[in-house]
Each structure stands twice: as structure tokens, then as C-alpha cells.
Amino acid sequence: MKILVGIDGTERGERALEWAARYGAREGASLTLIAVVDPAAARAYGIDKQTGDAAIEGVLQEAKDKALAKYPGTEISTMISVGKVVDCLVDAAEGHDMVVMGSHHGASVGETVGGAKGLRVSVSVDVPTAVIPCDWEQDSANHRIVVGVGPDESSINAIKFAVREAVTDGEQLDLVSGWGLPAILTKPAEAMGGGLDPVGEQYQRNLEQLAAELREGNEGLDVVAHAVEGSSPTHAILNYAKDAKLLVLGTHSRSALGRTLFGSVTHSVLLNLCVPTVIVPQK
């Protein structure tokens, strides 16, 4: 297994490295630490190429040394890519099995590896992308793997990934669906249809059926199902997963538009990140 890790010299990059090194040690994976240089940004700050290259090489070497100090058997390489951040990371992801990056909460589009640019990577590659919040602490979470289950087929590979994580680590797997209407539409909907309870009950039945199937196919798997009502699926999932060890979400397969368009729930969750979140493409 090969993991590509975005390094940018900030706290979010450190969190991404910590998560990737720990995950990689469990999987026996090699790590590629990548730093992306945007020449236009360097020129805007008056940084010449020689000075910039030396600084970046120093950041990468420091990150490598830090990972090796904790996981001395890990195979780690470094690389510097020049160009636009999203394009460089997506291109470098080829030949890797996972991409890991850090993110600030609600980061601006101008930030390097994280923010809107980093989030776009997750819908532009064909491998799982782990996005790690800058304030993540590896031993602070409860032992639960949460996977968001959508109403279509975009969650199939995400569920498979989450099952594997739960089985490997011996953790509880929580299947979660967020459902509901914005508050402004709830009363009209109730007036027309006699209430929303049947909708929630159907979501719960669907999840319980899926949970039963997963238990049957994975001996010893501890799996529970929760249909969570909320004014938006994003808030329902975020609130449920706020103290989880890992949140797993799915996306539809991407096309050329993948670098500019997101699934709405996945996009919103990543912009309000609270726990390490893995985005798994449905190829």
C-alpha cells in the first residue's frame, strides 16, 4: 500500500502526517510526502527559487524525520511538485492507494493543502482521501467508526471501507442516515402528508436491514443503525459523528467536472470538519 501525504509546514500538515504514519504503520504502507509549490504565490511574496526550494526541502526532511522517529520501520520518500495545488496532488495520487491531507475548519480557498483546494482533491481522485482536522488528537476519540449511508449507490464502497476498518481495529460500526426537511418546510409537509414520522421509520428499517446483512457477512462485527432527523443531512451526520474515531463518506465517480463540483453533503461535512474523515469514491 502507498499513501500520499500533503505537507505544507503548518499544523494541519502535521496532523495529516500523524494520522497517515499511524495508519500506514498498521497497514505496512509506504508514505510519499509531497509539498506543492505555486510559483505565482512565491513571486508574490518575493521569495526566490533557491530560497524557496531550500525551505521546502527542510520542511519535508523535518516531517520525514518526525514520522521515522515514531515509526522507524516505515518506508518514506519525499517529492516537490510545482504548479497548481489541486492539479499537482491529483496527478501525484496516481500510483497511490490513499491520499491524506489536513484541513482547517472553513479554510479559505487561498490556503495550500487544505481549505477548498484540498477538499477538491477528494472528488478528483479514484482512491480514498482522508482529510484530517487541524485540532485532531489521535487518542481523544471514542472507539466508533461512523459511515454515512445515502439514499443512492454512492455509499457502497464507503460502507465496505468502513466495515474493513471496524473489523481490523475491533471497533463498533455505526450506520447513519441523516434525513429531514428545513424548518421552514416542515409544517407545510406535515399539513399535506400527515407527518414525517413514516419517512424516518422507513430510513431506520432500511439501515437495520443493511446492518443485519453486514453482521451476517462479517462474523463478530458490532454494527448499529441510526436514522437521524435534522434540518439538514450534514448537521445530522456531523452531530452524530462529532466524537467518533473516523467518519467515512462516499462520493459518485468523477468526470472532468470533478475538480469543481462536490456532492453537497460530503462537501458540507468537509467544510465543517470535526473528526478524521475518509471520502471513498464509488467507481
C-alpha positions in Angstrom: 0.0 0.0 0.0 1.2 3.5 -0.8 -0.1 6.7 0.9 0.4 10.2 -0.5 0.5 12.8 2.3 0.2 16.6 1.8 2.8 18.5 3.7 2.8 22.3 3.9 4.7 23.3 7.1 1.5 24.1 9.0 -0.3 22.4 11.9 -2.8 20.8 9.6 0.1 19.2 7.7 1.4 17.8 11.0 -1.9 16.3 11.8 -2.2 14.7 8.4 1.3 13.2 8.8 0.5 11.9 12.3 -2.7 10.2 11.0 -1.1 8.8 7.9 2.0 7.5 9.7 -0.1 5.7 12.2 -2.5 4.3 9.6 0.5 3.3 7.4 2.2 1.5 10.2 -0.9 -0.6 10.7 -1.1 -1.4 7.1 2.6 -1.8 6.4 2.3 1.0 3.9 4.9 3.3 2.4 4.5 7.1 2.6 5.1 9.7 0.0 5.3 13.2 1.5 4.5 15.9 -1.1 4.9 19.6 -0.9 3.4 21.7 -3.7 5.0 25.0 -4.8 2.9 27.6 -6.7 5.5 29.8 -8.4 3.0 32.7 -8.7 2.5 32.7 -4.9 6.2 32.6 -4.3 6.8 35.5 -6.5 4.0 37.5 -4.9 5.9 37.1 -1.5 9.3 38.0 -3.1 10.7 34.5 -2.5 13.4 33.4 -5.0 13.5 29.8 -6.2 16.7 28.8 -4.4 15.5 30.1 -1.0 12.1 28.6 -1.5 13.4 25.2 -2.6 15.8 25.0 0.4 12.9 25.9 2.8 10.6 23.3 1.3 13.2 20.6 1.4 13.8 21.4 5.0 10.1 21.1 5.8 9.9 17.7 4.1 13.0 16.4 5.8 11.7 17.5 9.2 8.4 15.8 8.5 10.1 12.6 7.4 12.4 12.6 10.5 9.4 13.1 12.8 7.5 10.1 11.2 10.5 7.9 11.3 11.2 8.7 15.0 7.8 7.3 15.9 7.5 4.6 13.2 11.2 3.7 12.4 10.3 0.8 10.0 8.3 3.0 7.7 9.4 3.5 4.1 9.2 7.2 3.4 10.0 9.2 0.3 9.6 12.9 -0.4 8.7 15.0 -3.5 8.2 18.6 -4.5 5.7 19.4 -7.2 5.4 22.7 -9.0 2.1 24.1 -10.2 -1.5 24.5 -9.0 -2.2 22.6 -5.8 -5.2 20.6 -6.8 -3.7 19.5 -10.1 -0.4 18.5 -8.6 -2.0 16.5 -5.8 -4.4 14.7 -8.1 -1.6 13.9 -10.6 0.7 12.7 -7.8 -2.1 10.5 -6.4 -1.7 8.2 -9.4 0.0 5.0 -8.3 -1.0 5.6 -4.6 -3.8 3.8 -2.7 -4.8 6.7 -0.4 -4.4 10.5 -0.2 -4.1 12.1 3.2 -4.3 15.9 3.8 -5.0 18.3 6.7 -7.6 21.0 6.8 -8.5 24.0 8.8 -12.2 24.5 9.7 -13.8 26.6 7.0 -10.3 27.3 5.5 -10.0 29.9 2.7 -9.5 29.0 -0.9 -6.1 30.7 -0.8 -4.6 28.1 1.6 -2.3 25.5 0.3 -3.1 21.9 1.3 -6.5 22.1 3.0 -9.4 24.5 2.6 -11.4 24.4 -0.6 -8.4 23.4 -2.7 -7.7 20.4 -0.5 -11.3 19.4 -0.4 -11.5 19.3 -4.2 -8.8 16.7 -4.3 -11.2 14.2 -2.7 -13.6 14.3 -5.6 -10.9 14.2 -8.2 -9.0 11.0 -7.4 -10.0 7.3 -7.7 -8.7 6.3 -4.2 -9.9 7.1 -0.7 -9.0 10.6 0.6 -8.5 11.1 4.3 -9.0 14.7 5.5 -7.7 15.4 9.0 -8.8 18.5 11.0 -6.0 20.6 12.4 -7.1 20.2 16.0 -7.4 16.4 15.8 -5.7 14.5 18.7 -5.2 10.8 17.9 -6.2 9.5 21.4 -9.1 11.7 22.1 -11.9 10.0 20.1 -14.3 7.2 21.1 -13.9 3.8 19.5 -16.6 4.1 16.8 -16.4 4.1 13.0 -19.3 6.1 11.5 -20.3 5.7 7.9 -22.9 8.0 6.2 -25.4 5.9 4.3 -27.0 7.9 1.5 -30.3 7.1 -0.4 -28.4 6.1 -3.6 -25.5 3.8 -4.5 -22.7 6.4 -3.8 -22.2 4.8 -0.3 -21.5 1.2 -1.3 -17.7 1.5 -1.4 -17.7 3.7 1.7 -19.6 1.0 3.6 -17.1 -1.6 2.5 -14.2 0.6 3.6 -15.8 1.3 7.0 -16.5 -2.4 7.6 -12.9 -3.2 6.9 -11.8 -0.5 9.4 -14.2 -1.7 12.1 -13.2 -5.3 11.7 -9.4 -4.6 11.6 -9.5 -2.4 14.7 -12.2 -4.3 16.5 -14.4 -1.1 16.7 -18.2 -0.6 16.6 -19.5 0.3 13.2 -22.3 2.9 13.2 -24.5 3.2 10.0 -26.0 6.7 9.9 -28.5 8.3 7.6 -29.5 11.9 8.0 -33.0 12.8 6.9 -35.5 15.7 7.3 -36.6 19.0 5.9 -35.6 22.6 6.6 -37.7 24.0 9.4 -39.4 26.4 7.0 -40.8 23.4 5.0 -41.7 21.1 7.9 -45.1 22.4 8.8 -46.4 22.6 5.1 -45.1 19.0 4.6 -46.9 17.8 7.7 -50.1 19.5 6.7 -50.0 17.8 3.3 -48.8 14.4 4.3 -49.9 13.8 7.9 -46.4 14.0 9.4 -42.8 13.0 8.7 -42.6 10.1 11.1 -43.2 7.4 8.4 -40.2 8.8 6.5 -37.9 8.4 9.4 -39.2 4.9 10.2 -38.5 3.8 6.6 -34.9 5.1 6.8 -34.5 3.2 10.1 -35.8 0.0 8.6 -33.5 0.3 5.6 -30.5 0.8 7.9 -31.4 -2.1 10.1 -31.8 -4.4 7.1 -28.3 -3.3 6.0 -26.9 -3.8 9.5 -28.3 -7.4 9.5 -26.7 -8.1 6.2 -23.3 -6.8 7.3 -23.4 -8.9 10.5 -24.2 -12.0 8.5 -21.3 -11.4 6.2 -18.8 -10.3 8.8 -18.7 -12.6 11.9 -18.2 -10.7 15.1 -18.9 -7.3 13.6 -20.6 -5.0 16.1 -22.9 -2.8 13.9 -25.7 -0.5 14.9 -28.1 1.6 12.7 -29.3 5.1 13.3 -31.6 7.3 11.2 -31.1 10.8 12.5 -33.6 13.5 11.9 -32.3 17.0 11.3 -32.9 20.1 9.2 -30.0 19.1 7.0 -28.3 15.7 6.5 -24.9 17.4 7.0 -25.8 18.7 10.5 -27.3 15.3 11.5 -24.2 13.4 10.4 -21.8 15.9 11.9 -23.6 15.9 15.3 -23.7 12.2 15.4 -20.0 11.7 14.4 -18.5 14.6 16.5 -16.7 12.2 18.9 -16.1 9.3 16.5 -12.7 7.8 15.7 -13.4 8.0 12.0 -16.2 9.2 9.7 -16.5 7.6 6.2 -18.5 9.1 3.4 -19.0 8.2 -0.3 -19.0 10.2 -3.5 -20.1 9.4 -7.0 -17.5 8.7 -9.6 -15.9 11.8 -11.0 -15.7 13.2 -14.6 -13.8 16.2 -15.9 -16.2 18.3 -13.8 -14.9 16.5 -10.6 -12.4 19.2 -9.8 -15.1 21.9 -9.5 -18.2 20.0 -8.3 -18.9 18.2 -5.0 -21.6 16.1 -3.5 -23.5 18.5 -1.3 -23.4 16.5 1.9 -19.8 15.4 1.6 -18.7 19.0 0.6 -20.5 20.5 3.6 -19.1 17.9 6.0 -15.6 18.6 4.9 -16.0 22.3 5.2 -17.1 21.8 8.9 -14.7 19.0 9.7 -14.8 17.7 13.3 -13.1 14.3 13.0 -10.8 12.5 10.6 -13.0 11.9 7.5 -12.3 9.5 4.7 -14.0 10.1 1.3 -14.4 6.9 -0.7 -15.2 7.2 -4.4 -17.9 5.0 -5.9 -16.2 4.0 -9.1 
